[in-house]
Amino acid sequence: MVVVHNMLAANTCRQFNINNRAKNKTVEKLSSGYKINRSADDAAGLSISEKMRNQIRNLAQATDNSQDGISLIQTADGAMAEVHSMLHRMTELCTQAANDTLTTEDRDSIQSEINEILTEIDEISEKTKFNDRFLLKGSNGNYTGTVAPPTISGGLPAWGTIDAASEANGLMSETYTLIDGDHPATILDFSAFDSEADKSQAIADAVGSGFYSTCCTCSNHYSINFTDETTNSTEQSGVHYIYNVGIGDATSADDIYNKIIDATNGGHPNNHFTEMVVENGKLIIYDNRTDVSPSGDYGKIGPGIATSSGNDDLEKMGSLYLQTGANAGQNMKIELPALATGNMGLTAIDVSNHQKASSALQDIHSAINYVSGERSRMGAYQNRLEFTVNSLQNYHENLSAAESSIRDANMADEIADHSKLSILEQAGQAMLTQANQQHESVLSLLQ
C-alpha cells in the first residue's frame, strides 16, 4: 500500500477532466447554436462554411441591387408613359391642324400648345432622376472621353454612285426642296443594278460595301452596310451606327431602296435629323431642317462603312451596370433611353398649314414608335431583373441550407451529449472522493 502516488485518484482525475472539457464544449455549442465555434472544431468545415457565408452575404446584397435596378427602371418607365401621353396629344393636335376648316389663328393656338408640350418633354428628360442620376438623357450622342475620327472601310458597290458635288466635297452638297424650304441633301443612284446581268454576282461583289452619313449638327455616323443575307440588323461601334441591309434576295434597285428604308426605321436612321426618301428611282438623304448647313465633320457623306477607332475611354453616359451576382463580372448593363425632343426628331414641329401638319404627324408617329421601343427595352430589362431576383433568392436559400448543415449544431444530439457528460461528471466526482478516502485506511496501521 502506497501513499505518495495515488494512481487510482490520478486516473479518476484524468477521466474527470476529459469529461469536463467535453461537457464545456457541449455547453458552448448549446449556447451558440453552432457545432463549429473555432477552427479546431472542424478545420475543413470552417473553411467551407466561411466561403459559403461570403457568398450568402453577397447574394443578399446582389438581390438588393437588383431590386434597386427594378425601382430605377420603374421610375424611368413612369416618366416615359407621360411622354407617350403627350405624344398622343400632339397627334390629336396635328390631326386637327391638318384640317383646312381652321383659320390661321386657330392653328396658332394649336402651335402654342404643341410648343408647350415639346418644352415639357425636354423638361421631363432633364429632370427625371433616380438617386440623383439622370434616367432619360441616355445614350444618343451623350458620351464621355475623346471621340476619334472614325475608321472608314470598304466603298460603294460598283453599281452605286453618289452625286458628283457631294462626292467631291464629302458633304451633303445637293438641295432637296419640300414645302417648308430647301434641305441639305445627297442623292445616291443604284439604278445600274438593274442592268447587271448576273444579279447574284453583283450582290456578292457588294458585300461589305455601302455608304455613311451624318446630320448637319452631329458627328455621329450612320452607315449602310450591304450583306448577302435576306434580313436586316443593326449594330453600334462607339458613336457610330451600322445598319446591315440584307440584299441577298434583291432583284432590282427599287428592292435595294426599300430594304434600306426598312432597315433604317422608315428612313429615319438613328432617330436623328437625317432622313431618307426614294424619289424618281434614286435615294435622297437629307437633313430635315432648313436652317442648317453641312461643314467640317457635320453633314458628311461618303462611300464605305464608318466604325469606331477604338477609344477605350469612350463610354456612353447612358450606360450603367447593376451588380447582380456575388462574384466579379456578374453584372447587367443597362442602356438608358434619351427622350429629349432632339433625340426623337421633334425639334421642328410646324402646323401652320395642311402640308406641314401632315408631315408633323409622320414625325410624331416615328417618335411614338421610338418611345415604344425604348419602353419595351426597359420593360425587358425589368422582366430580366425580376427573374434575377427570384434566382438569387433561391440560390441564397439553398446555399444557406447547405451552410447550416455544416455549421449549425444539432440541438437534440448536443443535449443528449450534455446529459451523458453531466452524469459522467457527477460519477467522476464521486469516484475521486472514494479514491482519496482509500488512503485514510493507512492510519489504522498506526493505531
C-alpha positions in Angstrom: 0.0 0.0 0.0 1.5 3.4 -1.1 0.5 6.9 -0.2 2.9 9.1 -2.3 1.4 8.1 -5.7 -2.3 7.7 -5.5 -2.7 6.2 -9.0 -6.4 5.5 -8.6 -7.1 9.2 -7.8 -4.9 10.3 -10.7 -6.7 8.1 -13.2 -10.1 9.2 -11.9 -9.0 12.9 -12.1 -7.8 12.4 -15.7 -11.1 11.0 -16.8 -12.9 13.7 -14.8 -11.0 16.4 -16.7 -11.7 14.8 -20.1 -15.4 14.6 -19.4 -15.4 18.2 -18.0 -13.7 19.6 -21.2 -16.2 17.7 -23.4 -19.1 19.0 -21.3 -17.8 22.6 -21.7 -17.7 22.1 -25.5 -21.3 20.9 -25.5 -22.3 23.9 -23.3 -20.6 26.2 -25.8 -22.4 24.5 -28.8 -25.7 24.7 -27.0 -25.3 28.3 -26.0 -24.1 29.5 -29.5 -26.2 27.1 -31.7 -23.1 26.3 -33.7 -21.2 23.0 -33.8 -18.2 24.8 -35.2 -17.1 27.7 -32.9 -13.4 27.7 -33.6 -11.2 26.2 -36.3 -10.2 23.3 -34.1 -13.8 22.1 -34.0 -13.6 21.3 -37.8 -10.9 22.9 -39.8 -12.2 21.8 -43.2 -15.8 22.5 -42.3 -14.9 26.0 -41.1 -13.1 26.9 -44.4 -16.1 25.7 -46.5 -18.6 27.5 -44.2 -16.7 30.8 -44.3 -16.7 30.7 -48.1 -20.4 30.0 -48.2 -21.0 32.8 -45.7 -19.2 35.2 -48.0 -21.4 34.1 -51.0 -24.6 34.2 -48.9 -24.0 37.8 -47.8 -23.0 38.9 -51.3 -26.1 37.2 -52.7 -28.3 39.2 -50.3 -26.7 42.4 -51.5 -27.0 41.4 -55.1 -30.7 40.8 -54.5 -31.0 44.4 -53.1 -29.0 45.7 -56.1 -31.4 44.1 -58.5 -34.4 45.4 -56.6 -32.9 48.9 -56.8 -32.5 48.4 -60.6 -36.1 47.5 -60.9 -37.1 50.6 -59.0 -34.9 52.7 -61.3 -36.5 51.2 -64.4 -40.0 51.7 -63.0 -39.1 55.4 -62.4 -37.9 55.8 -65.9 -41.0 53.9 -67.3 -43.4 56.2 -65.4 -41.8 59.2 -67.0 -41.8 57.6 -70.4 -45.5 56.8 -70.0 -46.2 60.6 -69.6 -44.1 61.3 -72.7 -46.2 58.8 -74.6 -49.4 60.6 -73.4 -48.0 63.9 -74.6 -47.1 62.5 -78.0 -50.6 61.1 -78.4 -52.0 64.5 -77.5 -49.7 66.0 -80.2 -51.0 63.6 -82.8 -54.6 64.8 -82.0 -53.5 68.4 -82.3 -51.6 67.8 -85.6 -54.6 65.9 -87.0 -56.8 68.8 -86.0 -54.4 71.4 -87.5 -54.2 69.4 -90.8 -57.9 70.2 -91.4 -58.3 73.3 -93.6 -61.5 74.3 -91.9 -59.3 76.0 -89.3 -58.1 79.6 -89.5 -54.6 80.9 -89.1 -55.5 82.0 -85.5 -56.8 78.5 -84.8 -53.5 76.9 -85.9 -51.5 79.4 -83.9 -53.3 78.3 -80.8 -52.6 74.7 -81.6 -49.0 75.5 -82.3 -48.7 77.2 -78.9 -49.9 74.0 -77.1 -47.6 71.9 -79.2 -44.7 74.1 -78.3 -45.5 73.8 -74.6 -45.7 70.0 -74.9 -42.3 69.9 -76.6 -40.9 72.0 -73.8 -42.3 69.7 -71.2 -40.9 66.6 -72.9 -37.5 68.2 -72.7 -38.1 69.1 -69.0 -39.0 65.5 -68.2 -35.8 64.4 -69.9 -33.8 66.9 -67.9 -35.5 66.3 -64.5 -36.1 62.6 -64.3 -33.6 61.2 -61.9 -33.0 58.2 -59.6 -30.6 58.8 -56.7 -29.5 62.0 -58.5 -28.7 60.1 -61.7 -30.3 61.1 -64.9 -32.6 58.5 -66.4 -33.8 59.9 -69.7 -30.7 61.8 -71.0 -29.3 58.4 -72.1 -27.3 57.1 -74.9 -27.9 59.0 -78.1 -24.8 61.1 -78.5 -24.1 61.6 -74.8 -20.6 60.3 -74.4 -17.5 60.9 -72.3 -14.0 60.6 -73.4 -12.4 61.7 -76.6 -14.2 60.8 -79.9 -11.6 60.0 -82.5 -12.3 60.2 -86.2 -14.0 57.0 -87.4 -12.2 54.3 -89.5 -13.8 54.1 -93.0 -13.6 50.6 -94.6 -14.9 49.5 -98.0 -16.6 51.6 -100.6 -19.7 51.9 -102.7 -20.9 48.9 -104.7 -19.8 49.0 -108.3 -23.5 49.6 -109.3 -23.9 52.7 -107.0 -23.0 56.3 -107.3 -23.2 59.5 -105.1 -24.0 62.8 -106.8 -20.8 64.4 -108.1 -20.9 67.5 -105.9 -21.5 65.6 -102.6 -18.8 63.0 -103.6 -16.3 65.8 -104.4 -16.9 67.7 -101.1 -17.6 64.8 -98.8 -20.6 66.7 -97.6 -24.3 67.0 -98.4 -24.0 69.3 -101.4 -27.3 69.0 -103.2 -30.7 70.5 -102.3 -33.9 68.7 -101.6 -36.9 71.0 -101.8 -40.0 70.5 -99.7 -42.9 72.8 -98.9 -41.1 74.2 -95.9 -38.0 75.1 -97.9 -34.7 73.7 -99.1 -32.8 71.0 -97.2 -29.2 70.0 -97.5 -29.2 66.7 -99.3 -27.2 63.9 -101.1 -28.5 61.8 -104.0 -27.5 58.1 -104.4 -28.2 56.2 -107.6 -28.3 52.4 -107.6 -30.2 52.1 -111.0 -27.1 50.4 -112.5 -28.0 47.3 -110.5 -31.0 46.8 -112.9 -28.6 46.4 -115.8 -26.4 43.8 -114.0 -26.8 40.5 -116.0 -25.8 38.4 -113.0 -27.7 39.8 -110.0 -26.3 37.1 -107.7 -22.7 38.0 -108.6 -23.5 41.8 -108.3 -24.8 41.2 -104.8 -21.8 39.0 -103.8 -19.4 41.7 -105.0 -21.2 44.3 -102.9 -20.9 42.5 -99.6 -19.0 44.7 -97.1 -19.6 47.9 -99.1 -22.0 50.7 -98.5 -22.1 54.4 -97.6 -22.1 56.6 -94.4 -23.6 60.0 -93.5 -24.2 62.3 -90.6 -26.7 65.1 -89.9 -25.6 68.7 -90.1 -25.2 69.2 -86.3 -23.7 65.8 -85.2 -20.5 63.9 -85.9 -22.1 60.5 -85.1 -22.1 58.5 -88.3 -24.6 56.0 -89.5 -23.6 53.6 -92.2 -25.4 51.3 -94.6 -23.6 48.0 -94.9 -24.7 45.7 -97.7 -24.8 41.9 -96.8 -25.8 38.8 -98.8 -28.5 38.0 -96.1 -32.2 38.5 -96.6 -32.8 40.2 -93.3 -31.6 43.4 -91.7 -29.8 44.1 -88.4 -28.3 47.0 -86.5 -25.1 47.3 -84.6 -23.1 50.0 -82.9 -19.4 50.9 -83.0 -18.6 53.7 -80.5 -20.8 56.6 -81.5 -21.4 55.1 -85.0 -24.5 53.2 -86.0 -24.2 50.4 -88.7 -27.4 49.2 -90.5 -26.7 45.8 -92.1 -29.0 45.7 -95.1 -29.6 42.2 -96.4 -29.9 42.4 -100.2 -29.5 38.7 -100.8 -32.9 38.4 -102.5 -32.9 41.8 -104.2 -33.8 41.7 -107.9 -33.9 45.5 -108.7 -32.7 48.9 -107.5 -36.1 49.5 -106.0 -35.7 46.4 -103.9 -32.5 47.8 -102.5 -34.0 51.2 -101.8 -36.9 49.7 -100.0 -34.6 47.4 -97.9 -32.6 50.5 -96.9 -35.8 52.4 -95.9 -37.0 49.4 -93.9 -33.6 48.8 -92.1 -33.5 52.5 -91.0 -36.8 52.8 -89.2 -38.7 54.0 -92.2 -35.9 56.3 -93.4 -35.1 57.7 -90.0 -31.7 56.3 -89.2 -30.6 56.8 -85.6 -33.8 58.7 -84.9 -31.8 61.8 -85.7 -32.2 64.7 -88.1 -31.1 62.7 -91.2 -33.9 61.3 -93.2 -34.1 59.2 -96.4 -36.8 59.0 -99.2 -36.9 57.4 -102.6 -37.9 59.6 -105.5 -37.6 59.2 -109.3 -35.6 55.9 -108.9 -33.0 57.5 -106.5 -32.3 57.5 -102.8 -32.3 61.0 -101.3 -30.6 61.6 -98.0 -31.3 65.0 -96.4 -31.3 66.9 -93.1 -34.9 67.5 -92.1 -34.1 71.1 -91.1 -33.9 74.1 -93.5 -31.7 76.3 -91.2 -28.6 74.2 -91.1 -25.6 73.8 -93.5 -23.0 71.0 -93.7 -19.5 71.8 -92.8 -16.4 70.2 -91.3 -17.5 66.9 -89.5 -21.2 67.7 -89.9 -23.4 66.7 -92.8 -20.8 64.3 -94.1 -21.4 61.7 -96.8 -19.1 59.2 -98.4 -18.5 55.6 -99.6 -17.7 52.9 -97.1 -18.6 51.9 -93.5 -17.7 54.1 -90.5 -16.6 52.3 -87.3 -15.0 53.5 -84.1 -11.2 53.9 -84.0 -11.3 52.0 -80.7 -11.0 54.6 -77.8 -11.1 52.6 -74.6 -12.2 55.7 -72.6 -15.3 56.3 -74.8 -18.3 55.4 -72.8 -22.0 56.3 -73.0 -23.3 58.4 -70.2 -26.4 56.4 -70.6 -24.8 53.2 -69.7 -25.0 51.8 -66.1 -24.1 48.4 -64.6 -26.0 46.5 -62.0 -24.0 44.1 -59.9 -26.5 41.2 -60.0 -24.2 38.4 -58.7 -21.9 37.6 -55.8 -18.7 37.5 -57.9 -16.8 39.8 -60.1 -18.1 40.1 -63.6 -21.6 39.1 -62.7 -23.3 42.3 -63.8 -26.0 43.5 -66.1 -25.5 46.5 -68.4 -28.5 48.9 -68.9 -28.6 51.5 -71.7 -30.8 54.3 -70.5 -33.1 56.0 -73.1 -32.7 59.5 -74.5 -36.0 61.2 -74.6 -35.2 64.8 -75.5 -37.1 66.2 -78.5 -33.9 66.3 -80.4 -33.4 62.6 -80.0 -36.9 61.9 -81.3 -36.6 64.3 -84.3 -39.3 66.7 -82.9 -37.4 70.0 -82.8 -39.2 71.5 -85.8 -42.9 70.6 -85.5 -44.8 73.2 -87.5 -48.6 73.0 -88.1 -49.1 76.4 -89.8 -50.7 74.7 -92.9 -52.1 71.4 -94.0 -48.9 70.0 -95.6 -46.7 70.8 -92.6 -49.2 69.4 -90.1 -49.4 66.2 -92.1 -45.6 66.0 -92.2 -45.5 66.6 -88.5 -47.9 63.7 -88.0 -45.4 61.3 -89.6 -42.6 62.7 -87.3 -44.7 62.3 -84.2 -45.7 58.7 -85.2 -41.9 58.0 -85.6 -41.3 59.5 -82.1 -44.1 57.3 -80.6 -42.5 54.2 -82.2 -39.2 55.3 -80.8 -40.6 55.8 -77.2 -42.5 52.5 -77.5 -39.2 50.8 -78.5 -37.4 52.3 -75.5 -40.2 51.4 -73.1 -40.2 47.9 -74.5 -36.5 47.6 -74.0 -36.7 48.9 -70.4 -39.6 46.6 -69.7 -37.4 43.7 -70.9 -34.7 44.8 -68.5 -37.2 44.8 -65.7 -38.5 41.3 -66.5 -35.0 40.0 -66.6 -34.2 41.6 -63.3 -37.3 40.1 -61.7 -36.1 36.6 -62.9 -32.7 37.5 -61.5 -34.2 38.4 -58.1 -36.1 35.1 -58.0 -32.9 33.2 -58.9 -30.8 35.0 -56.4 -33.3 34.4 -53.6 -33.5 30.7 -54.5 -29.7 30.5 -54.6 -29.4 32.3 -51.2 -31.9 29.9 -49.6 -30.2 26.7 -50.9 -26.7 28.0 -50.0 -27.9 29.0 -46.5 -29.3 25.5 -46.0 -26.0 24.0 -47.1 -24.0 26.2 -44.8 -26.4 25.3 -41.9 -25.7 21.6 -42.4 -22.0 22.3 -41.9 -22.0 24.9 -39.2 -25.2 24.6 -37.1 -25.4 22.4 -34.1 -27.9 19.5 -33.9 -29.5 20.6 -30.6 -31.0 17.1 -29.9 -27.6 15.4 -30.2 -25.9 18.1 -28.2 -28.5 17.9 -25.4 -28.1 14.1 -25.2 -24.3 14.5 -25.1 -24.6 17.2 -22.4 -26.9 14.9 -20.2 -24.4 12.0 -20.7 -21.4 14.1 -19.8 -23.2 15.6 -16.7 -23.8 12.2 -15.4 -20.2 11.2 -16.0 -19.0 14.3 -14.3 -21.0 13.6 -11.2 -19.9 10.0 -11.2 -16.3 11.1 -11.6 -16.6 13.5 -8.6 -17.9 10.5 -6.5 -15.1 8.2 -7.6 -12.5 10.8 -6.9 -13.8 11.2 -3.4 -13.7 7.4 -3.0 -10.1 7.2 -4.3 -8.9 9.8 -1.9 -10.7 8.1 1.1 -8.9 4.8 0.4 -5.6 6.3 1.7 -7.2 7.0 5.0 -7.0 3.3 5.8 -3.2 3.7 6.2 -3.9 5.5 9.5 -5.3 2.3 11.0 -1.8 0.7 10.8 -0.5 3.4 13.2 -3.0 2.5 16.0 
